[in-house]
Amino acid sequence: MPFSIASNVPSLIAQRNLSRQQEGYERAIERLSSGYRVNSASDDPAGVAVISRLSARISGLGAATRNANTGLSMAETAEGSLAEMTTVVDRRRELAVEASNGVLTSADRTLLDTEFAELIEEVDRIASASDHGTTELLSGASVTYSYQVGAEAGATTLDVTFGAISTTTLAISTSTLSGSGTKNASDAITAIDLALETINTRRASFGGAVSAFEFSISHNDTLSTNLEESLSRLRDADIAEESALLARYKVMIEAGAAVLAQANQLPSITLALLGVSGT
């Protein structure tokens, strides 16, 4: 290579290499400080789109799980209230069976009817007290809610019907045990058996919904975990590798700076050939 004072090519080469080492050093610092291998689209143009889709899917699964937990809570609350209502209705049936005994007098049945009538109010109280926030679960008109339990558009929803449970809809509001004979008590037993059948059907519906929600939540959790693992492979930095690169770049920068200092002395050597002292 000819000696020149117009251009210091070795210095330019050293500067270029030093700049590259500096860029690598800064990139390693960024990855170690953020914990991510991909911090911008320039780090992995193809991978950043995949990372974005995976992140959106994971967020969607989280929202779907929250939806399912809401439905699970509502179904469990409604089923629990119906279980308490069943206990009350069973007691009314017990009183009706007792009142069906022909040995009892009209006065005896009137005494039994006192508790029988009070318990009917408890059925309505349980129904009206069963709610989830401002949403009625047993009382009021029948309403079906759809719960989005998947992360995709048009994913399968779980539908649960609430409401329409009261002494009126159960057809037990007018039952009585009073009377000189056993007919009213016998009719009350028939009405209560039909009401229990309705209650048990609704309890089975809520129980099935609870199981469906639990399976959906478990599936979402499993899928989210697998997606998180895939996302980690694409996005997260390998700390051991980046630490090794950081140390390497640091050494290369120090060496490059020393070489650059030497390269910048070449014009002085060239001036010496002309008998001119460099400063």
Sequence and secondary structure as in RCSB ss.txt:
>XXXX:A:sequence
MPFSIASNVPSLIAQRNLSRQQEGYERAIERLSSGYRVNSASDDPAGVAVISRLSARISGLGAATRNANTGLSMA
ETAEGSLAEMTTVVDRRRELAVEASNGVLTSADRTLLDTEFAELIEEVDRIASASDHGTTELLSGASVTYSYQVG
AEAGATTLDVTFGAISTTTLAISTSTLSGSGTKNASDAITAIDLALETINTRRASFGGAVSAFEFSISHNDTLST
NLEESLSRLRDADIAEESALLARYKVMIEAGAAVLAQANQLPSITLALLGVSGT
>XXXX:A:secstr
    SS  HHHHHHHHHHHHHHHHHHHHHHHHHH BS SSTTT HHHHHHHHHHHHHHHHHHHHHHHHHHHHHHH
HHHHHHHHHHHHHHHHHHHHHHHHT TTS HHHHHHHHHHHHHHHHHHHHHHHH EETTEESSSSS EEEEEE S
SSTT  EEEEEE   STTTTT TT    SSSSHHHHHHHHHHHHHHHHHHHHHHHHHHHHHHHHHHHHHHHHHHH
HHHHHHHHHHB  HHHHHHHHHHHHHHHHHHHHHHHHHTTHHHHHHHHTT    
